[in-house]
Amino acid sequence: MKGPLFYSKILLFGEYGIIKDSKGLSIPYNFYNGALKKDDNPTEEARESNKSLRQFAQYLRNIDSELVRFDSERLLDDVNSGMYFDSSIPQGYGVGSSGALVAAIYDKYAQNKITVLENLTREKLLNLKRIFSAMESFFHGKSSGLDPLNSYLSIPILINSKDNIEATGIPSQKSEGKGAVFLLDSGIVGETAPMVRIFMENMKHDGFRKMIKDQFIKHTDACVDDFLKGDIKSLFKNTKQLSKVVLNHFKPMIPQQFHDLWKKGIETNEYYLKLCGSGGGGYILGFTENFDQAKKSLADYKLEVVYNF
């Protein structure tokens, strides 16, 4: 048995901001993927995944049946016969490992599911997001539902606000372009829940809330608009500002050893770094107008290009 593939995702813009109604832009990242599988000779990893699926299956039995119903018997039968999630998506890296799993389970076991082939109205998208939010909360304690949505639909998603999301097109890549969005591997596994807790704690302070509204959300929204319009000059101006705001106000989310590297990018304009997901480790997102130059500056790190300008 092998189910369909579900891909990882990258939230280009909107990390933390979307909790407070900023815009966001999420794109599928086909480099990593996962699928439900059964094997006669499971590896240690497959057995671990099966154990986690068993707990998830129990959790789904108690999910609001008004929201979504699952074929729980079939799911448990499959789990009991050794089903697991075979995934190349690194966990704790901000590229949606639990999102792909949630999408795969919904796709296979949800009753009356909303399919990709339907006319995806805003209402249907929001409904899917609500379902996925409830499902993914098992992993993170609190989930926007966006990662599984992206993984399930495998199309770019524009978040205008909490209750206004739409499928969108993004400008086609320029394979000869010098500019790039890239992932920098921090070599550290990040955990979402503690980072979100720090953010929520900070949001209790007036000064932090004001900074989120006046600076963080302002530059995030501008970056999304610039990216979708293909206005590269303005995009890099706003990404630089966003990078500064994150360095000044989201220090706990940036691993200590990357603070200087972050600052260097802003000072030299060779690249600008930003959080990929909740931070605390995993991948860091980079934006550069000259990837060759950035590669030299970041020669000690593993970089992967996500998008070419």
Secondary structure by P-SEA (a helix, b strand, c coil): cccbbbbbbbcccccccccccccbbbbbbccccccccccccccaaaaaaaaaaaaaaaaaaaccccccccaaaaaaaaaaabbbbbccccccccccaaaaaaaaaaaccccccccccccccaaaaaaaaaaaaaaaccccccccaaaaaaaaaccbbbbccccbbbbbccccccccccccbbbbcccbbbbcaaaaaaaaaaaccaaaaaaaaacaaaaaaaaaaaaaacaaaaaaaaaaaaaaaaaacccccccccaaaaaaaaaaaccbbbbbcccccccbbbbbbccaaaaaaaaccbbbbbcccc
